[in-house]
Amino acid sequence: MPEIRPIRDLRDTTKISKLCQESNEPIYITKNGYGHLVVMSMETYKDKLAKAELYEKLAEAENQIRSGEKLLDAEDVFRSLRERYVR
C-alpha cells in the first residue's frame, strides 16, 4: 500500500529519509489534499529507472520483431560475448 503524507511532514527530514530507506517504495506527498510530490531513496530511484529502461528495451525489441527486422540468434550472440570477454 502506498505511503501518503502531507507536505508538512517534509519539515522532519530525518523521519522522511528513514521512511524512504525502510519502505523501498516512493512516498507520495500531498498539498491541500492533492498529489504534489513523490520522494524516494536513491536506491529505489535507481531500481525504478532500471525497470523503466528495461521496459523501453523490451518494447523496442517487440517493435523490431513486428516490423520484421533481421534478428540475431541468441546462441551466436552469447558465443561471441564469451569469445570476447571470457578468458
VENVENJO-V463414 format. One record per residue. N is the residue number from 1. RES is the residue in one small letter. OMEGA is omega in degrees with one decimal (NA if undefined). Layout:
N_RES_OMEGA + N_RES_OMEGA
This chain:
1_m_-176.5 + 2_p_177.2 + 3_e_-178.8 + 4_i_-176.9 + 5_r_174.5 + 6_p_-175.4 + 7_i_179.9 + 8_r_178.3 + 9_d_179.1 + 10_l_177.0 + 11_r_179.3 + 12_d_-174.0 + 13_t_179.5 + 14_t_-179.8 + 15_k_179.7 + 16_i_178.6 + 17_s_179.4 + 18_k_178.9 + 19_l_178.5 + 20_c_-178.4 + 21_q_-177.3 + 22_e_-172.6 + 23_s_-175.6 + 24_n_177.2 + 25_e_176.1 + 26_p_175.0 + 27_i_-178.4 + 28_y_-178.1 + 29_i_179.9 + 30_t_175.1 + 31_k_-176.6 + 32_n_175.7 + 33_g_-179.0 + 34_y_176.7 + 35_g_-175.6 + 36_h_-176.4 + 37_l_170.4 + 38_v_-180.0 + 39_v_178.4 + 40_m_177.7 + 41_s_177.7 + 42_m_-179.4 + 43_e_177.8 + 44_t_178.8 + 45_y_179.5 + 46_k_178.4 + 47_d_179.8 + 48_k_179.8 + 49_l_179.1 + 50_a_178.0 + 51_k_179.6 + 52_a_178.6 + 53_e_177.7 + 54_l_178.9 + 55_y_177.2 + 56_e_-179.9 + 57_k_177.3 + 58_l_177.8 + 59_a_177.9 + 60_e_178.9 + 61_a_178.1 + 62_e_177.4 + 63_n_177.7 + 64_q_178.9 + 65_i_-179.6 + 66_r_-176.9 + 67_s_176.9 + 68_g_177.6 + 69_e_178.2 + 70_k_-179.0 + 71_l_178.1 + 72_l_176.0 + 73_d_-176.1 + 74_a_-179.5 + 75_e_178.0 + 76_d_-179.7 + 77_v_-178.8 + 78_f_176.8 + 79_r_179.0 + 80_s_179.2 + 81_l_178.7 + 82_r_179.4 + 83_e_-176.3 + 84_r_-169.3 + 85_y_-177.9 + 86_v_-177.8 + 87_r_NA
